[in-house]
Amino acid sequence: MRLFLVAAAIVLSGGMALAEPLQDVKIINDRAPNCSSLQAIFQSVTRGCNTDDEKMIAIYNHQRYVYYHYAYPTEEGGVSSLKLIHAYGWGLCGGLHTVMASIWDAAGYKYRYRGWSSPGHTTVEVFYGDRWHWLDTFLKFYCWTPDPKTPGGRTIASQEDIRANPALVTEQFVMDQTRKVWFLKDDQLAYVGDRVNWTAMPFLVCGDDIPGLLSGVRSSNNAGSPRGWGAIKFDDSNYSTAVNLAPGYSLTLDWARVPDAWYHRGAKQHPRHTCGDKDIRNCPAIGPLLEPYLNQGPRSWENGTLSFRPDMRNNAFLRSFKHTENLAWQNGKLTPQDPAKPAVAVVEMSSPYIAVLTKAEAEGDDVKIEYSADQKTWKPTQSGANIDELKGKYTYWVRFTFTKPVAQLAVVSIVQHNQEALPYLAPGKNTITVSAANPAALGGNRLVVTYAYCPGWRNATPEELFDRGAEVARAHSAEWSAQPVVVQKVIDKLPCTFEIVVPTPKGKQPVYPRMLFLRREVLAPGQEPLPVPAPRLDVAAEPVRGILVRGLLRGAGDDGGDVHREPVSGFLQAAEPGRDRLKRG
């Protein structure tokens, strides 16, 4: 052991940059969009779509899911599409449509902006099939025009098509006076035979109307094809969605928020969808994904925790520091190798998400803690004090300098993220793939991936909901268990694929689970995972086949036979995004 400690001290004593972390740790569910890049969004959301119209409607639905309209987020240099998707989740018309146009562009489609003057509005159109097509995620609208060259004899109309023939709008849509939304006349929420057509797509759901839409189309003008609009831009070479983790680091992303832990530069009020749940409650494409969280109020922001809290019993974490000087590890503590000189350990904290509350702590005598946003200027802070100047940062550094042994140190940030960019679980089977850009860097450590969720079900059929005038996605007759299910996968080799089955009790209608959190952590040998809110289901040995949750649900292989496993069809899911709901107009 003494020889090992001496060797470690030699490695760490020269002010060297240490080993790279496990880079770009991706978690992808085949039932959810992959938001790691603009190209990945397009490929995952449109998989299974057969025509350009189907692909554009799938992207339109994804965009309505992944953001809501609220005042633009702003940063120095602008906010890129991926940053808006992952770190914010809101914007106004020009910015939201910039995100959609950037996805079209990444997939090789031409795009153009069209500006309205009456009323003021910024729109985008996409080019395919030798013509332009308009889909508006801010107004929640598109319509059809005849086209004998396309399957089905129709295609999504452009604004010029509507300007030339307003009947494409006035004759195609009908107002549902009960729900205050518009439906296509040939695709209404109504009985078709003895079944309700509950997959009918609503339009203009936030209170906009057809006269205003037609006025805007008449006033629209071509605004060219810039790579951004206002504060939102297509690209940012300094931003990455990669999650990089070394031993001692963890990233937990919650489907919930911490009071006041939000960032919206210059804003005095927290971000929120001021239309409430209007955009989801009647929508069969995005409503089922979002109704589990209606108990939290309107769409807003979400939080998570990026943490460096190493297990000092094992020296594997020493390679996690960004920089060290005169540092050794002995008897479970950090100590100066040369007692006559101070030791230095620098921790880098970086993620795709915005730090909103940050603290650094150290257990030891004579420890100086400093922080920096650029590794040039360092400022002191007290152990356990919130570091206000780091709010709004994606990357920062904390430097610990000490002359006496340190028994523990930690750096923790509450971060802001957008839960709609996460790989949620869906009813039925979910195939999870975990990968890293440099899998060999895992070495003898372990990567632990943990999902926590509350299963749910609905006690009424679509026909029963319709008969009583209830919306299709407002949690009517739906329940979610108060007892979480925790599924944990311990990984020692990458890439890794495993399954999670989210069952529905027999005789009940499926709903999406209420997701609680998704966690990634890298553990040194002998280190235990972070605490969880329920007994873990360890899937290291075999895929998940269901779980017994205090007698509520039973998985495949149980002898009760009381689990309904038919997956929900037609929702926005990457596994089969081309199903009828996403294809239909």
C-alpha positions, 0 to 999 in steps of 0.5 A: 500500500505504501508503494502505491501511495508514493506512486500516486503522489508522484503522479499528482505532484507535478501540476499535471492535467489529469485523465479525461472523464467519461465523455458524452455519456448518452442515454437513449430510449427507443420510445422517446426522441433523441435530443442529443443533436439536431440531426438526431432529433430529426432521425429519431422523431421521423423514424417510420415516416414514409412521406415528407408531409408525415416527417414534417408533422412529426417534427411539428408535434415534437416541437410543440412538446419540447417548448412553450411560448414565453419571453425569449431567453437571452445570453451574450452571443445569443441562444442556440437551438440546442441550448433552448431545447435543453436548458430553457424550453421556451421562447416566442414565435421567431425563436421557436420557429428558428429551432424548427428551421434549424432541424429542417436545415440539419436534415437537408431541407431548405427553409425560409422565414416569413414575417407578418405585419398584421398581426406581428408574427414570425413564421417559417416554411420548409421546401420539399416536393417542388413547393413550400409548406407552412407549419406554425408551432406558435399558433399550432396550425397547418392545413392541406392543399390538393396536390395530385403528385403526392400520396393521398392527393394532398400536401401541407399548404404554404402561406401563398397557397392560403393567400391564393385560396383562403377556402383551404382554411375557411372550408376545412376547419370547424370550431369545437364550441365545447373545447374552444379549439379547431378541428379539420372537418374530416377529422373531428373529435366525435364518434365514428361508429361506436368508437370515438376518434380521440386521435383527432388533432386540434388546431389554434388551441391557445385562443387564436382564430381563423380571421386573425390567421388569414389577416396575417397570411395576407400581410406576410412577406418573404424574410429570407433564410438567415441562420437565426432570428432575434436572440435565437440562432441555429448554431453555437460552437461553444455549446455541447449537449455532452454529459462528461463524468469522472469518478465522484461525479453525478448528474440527476435530472428531475421532472420537477422544480426547486422553488425560485431556482430558475434562470432567465436573464433580466426577467423579474418573473419566473418562466411559465406558459401563460396559456396554462394547459390549453396546448396539451389538454385536447391534444392526442400527440403531446397531451398524454406525455405532459398530463402526468405533470399537470399537478405541478401547474403550467409548464415552467422550468425544471431542475437537477443536480450536478455534483462532485462528491468523491468517495474518499475511501478509494483513490480512484477519484484523484484522476477526476481533478482538472488540475492538482499541485503537491497532492497526495491521498493517505488514509482516506484523506487528501493531504499535501505531499510536501508538508512544507507546501500547500496542496491544490486541487481544482474541480471542473463543473460542466454540463449542458445545463445552467447552474442556478445555485452553487455551493462548495464545501470542504471538511478540514482545517485551513482550507481556502476555496476559490471559484472561477468562470474562466480559470484566470480570475479566482474569487474566494468563497466560504464553505457552504455559501451560495456562489451567486456569480456562477448563476447562469454558467454552464462551466466553472471551476472550484479550487481548493488550497490546503496545508492540512488533511482534508477529509471530504470536499464537494461541489454541488450545483442545482441546474436548470433544464428542460424535462421535455428534452429527456428520454422519458419512459413510455407504457410497455417496453422501453429499450435503453441504450447507454454509450460514451464517446470514449468507453475505455475511459470507464476503466475499473469504475462503474457507470450507474444509470437510474430511472425513477418513476410513478406508474399510472393508469386510467380508469375510463375509456376514450368513449367514457371520457367523451360522453362526459365532455372530458378532454383527452389529456387532462388527467381525467380518470387517471391515477399515478401511484404514490410509490416510486419504481426505481430501476437501476443499471450498473454498467462496467462496459459500454455501450450497454442496452437493457429493457425497462417495461412499464406495465399497465394493470389489467382492465385499465387504460395505459397512461405515461408514467409520472417520471421522477428523475434520471441519474448518471453517476460514475462510481469508484470501486467499492463506492455505493450509488446515491440514495433512491426513494424506493428499493432498487430494481437492479437490472445488471443481470437481466432486462427488466420484466416488470416489478412488484410495487407493493402489490400494485403491479406485476411483471411478466413471469409473475403468476397472477397474469394481471398486467396489460402490456399492450403499448400505447399506439400513436403517441409521440414516440421515437419507436414508431413516430409514423403511426396514424396520430403523427401522420394525420392532418 
